Amino acid sequence: MFDRLGVPWACSLLGFVSLVLGLVPFAFIRFGEQIRANSKFCQQLAAEKERLKEEDIRRGKRREAREKKKLRKARDEEEAMVEVDR
């Protein structure tokens, strides 16, 4: 490239390419939401994320119910022990 274009033009070409590529992150910042909205892959990821979130909520509710059941059982056993001691 340097032989055909010469040093000044080859360096200018590399500079222009790097200038254009330097704008890509800013384009993603500006238009990223629109790009993701049109992407089938991103829509699928969002649906999967929502499904996992709902599943975690259900697991949390089940876990809370188990913990409450254990606490009730322990309290009942403790009350039974107190009654036996009387």
Contacts in CASP RR format, 6 or more apart in sequence:
PFRMAT RR
TARGET T0000
AUTHOR 0000-0000-0000
METHOD contacts of the structure
MODEL  1
MFDRLGVPWACSLLGFVSLVLGLVPFAFIRFGEQIRANSKFCQQLAAEKE
RLKEEDIRRGKRREAREKKKLRKARDEEEAMVEVDR
1 10 0 8 1.000
1 13 0 8 1.000
2 10 0 8 1.000
5 13 0 8 1.000
28 35 0 8 1.000
36 42 0 8 1.000
37 43 0 8 1.000
END
